[in-house]
Amino acid sequence: MDFWTDYIETEVGCVTDELWGSVENDRFDQIFPSRLRKLSQLCWTPVVVASHAAKLLVRKPGTRVLDVGCGPGKFCLIAAALTDGHFTGVEQRSDLAKAAKDAVLRECIQNIEIIHGNVTDLSFSRYDAFYLFNPFEENICQNQSIDRSVPLSGDLYIKYVTYVAAELCAKPIGTPVVTYAGFAHEVPSCYDCQVSCFAGDLKLWVKVREAIPNRPFATIRHRSRRITANRAFSKLGKSPIEDARAARRA
Ligand SMILES: C[S@@+](CC[C@H](N)C(=O)[O-])C[C@H]1O[C@@H](n2cnc3c(N)ncnc32)[C@H](O)[C@@H]1O
């Protein structure tokens, strides 16, 4: 664990909501069509977060990382450019999967594969490490949903979380999972949180013990400041980021 502790202490300082409005983030998003750029603030990983997440996940060349719900591929694109891991993104929305594939082709990045499909159709056996930016919460908090092009429901939330938790339970001890925002319900109790940064929004979990049969799930161990804030503000029809920017302009 020393590597990660040292890494976080030296590399990650104090981070604020500047993340989502940074010049580098806005510039990166230019690779997406404008409809997808507008979703970036809430739905796609900020550049600096993706960079740290990738370095936490890829500890040796060739590490195979699965991004569960890759959207237009922002995390995969950044991570593949910055590390020598191999990144697979699975995305259920066809337009997002197409945008991701288009971006991969345009940028000529070799170490990315984008799969259009539901994560429940994918075995985790081919992957060494996993990234989850809160993929399933739109099922239980539909004012956060990207669009209505896919079925959303509480039952689906349970189905997806249960599937991912079972696949993660089956991975060997030492398997890393990075979560960004959300409740991290998908991370089973045989994983411990070993690094927390970006004000608790980005977490590295590592499998440290074998799963207890029939008790794979963790109680809620993580609540993201970011999603909680966004949810509260979205009820008011406001964005916390816009508010922060307006306050700075005033
Ligand atoms: C919050 S976005 C994160 C996108 C990307 N990982 C990133 O970090 O920029 C979550 C994505 O998960 C996708 N998703 C949700 N449920 C899914 C499922 N069951 N199978 C595949 N993709 C799913 C959504 O369509 C959405 O694009």
PDBQT file of the ligand as one rigid body, heavy atoms in Angstrom, charges set to zero:
ROOT
HETATM    1  C1  LIG A 301     -21.722   8.780 -15.303  1.00  0.00    +0.000 C 
HETATM    2  S1  LIG A 301     -21.461   8.127 -16.944  1.00  0.00    +0.000 S 
HETATM    3  C2  LIG A 301     -19.700   7.857 -16.902  1.00  0.00    +0.000 C 
HETATM    4  C3  LIG A 301     -19.056   7.811 -18.281  1.00  0.00    +0.000 C 
HETATM    5  C4  LIG A 301     -17.570   7.477 -18.312  1.00  0.00    +0.000 C 
HETATM    6  N1  LIG A 301     -17.253   6.289 -17.548  1.00  0.00    +0.000 N 
HETATM    7  C5  LIG A 301     -16.721   8.609 -17.792  1.00  0.00    +0.000 C 
HETATM    8  O1  LIG A 301     -16.198   8.443 -16.689  1.00  0.00    +0.000 OA
HETATM    9  O2  LIG A 301     -16.562   9.656 -18.423  1.00  0.00    +0.000 OA
HETATM   10  C6  LIG A 301     -22.159   6.492 -16.751  1.00  0.00    +0.000 C 
HETATM   11  C7  LIG A 301     -22.409   5.755 -18.053  1.00  0.00    +0.000 C 
HETATM   12  O3  LIG A 301     -22.802   4.407 -17.753  1.00  0.00    +0.000 OA
HETATM   13  C8  LIG A 301     -23.681   3.975 -18.770  1.00  0.00    +0.000 C 
HETATM   14  N2  LIG A 301     -24.435   2.819 -18.252  1.00  0.00    +0.000 N 
HETATM   15  C9  LIG A 301     -25.358   2.830 -17.265  1.00  0.00    +0.000 A 
HETATM   16  N3  LIG A 301     -25.819   1.591 -17.043  1.00  0.00    +0.000 NA
HETATM   17  C10 LIG A 301     -25.169   0.776 -17.901  1.00  0.00    +0.000 A 
HETATM   18  C11 LIG A 301     -25.222  -0.634 -18.151  1.00  0.00    +0.000 A 
HETATM   19  N4  LIG A 301     -26.051  -1.414 -17.466  1.00  0.00    +0.000 N 
HETATM   20  N5  LIG A 301     -24.426  -1.161 -19.110  1.00  0.00    +0.000 NA
HETATM   21  C12 LIG A 301     -23.597  -0.348 -19.824  1.00  0.00    +0.000 A 
HETATM   22  N6  LIG A 301     -23.511   0.995 -19.652  1.00  0.00    +0.000 NA
HETATM   23  C13 LIG A 301     -24.283   1.539 -18.695  1.00  0.00    +0.000 A 
HETATM   24  C14 LIG A 301     -24.542   5.202 -19.026  1.00  0.00    +0.000 C 
HETATM   25  O4  LIG A 301     -25.213   5.129 -20.290  1.00  0.00    +0.000 OA
HETATM   26  C15 LIG A 301     -23.516   6.321 -18.945  1.00  0.00    +0.000 C 
HETATM   27  O5  LIG A 301     -22.999   6.619 -20.211  1.00  0.00    +0.000 OA
ENDROOT
TORSDOF 0
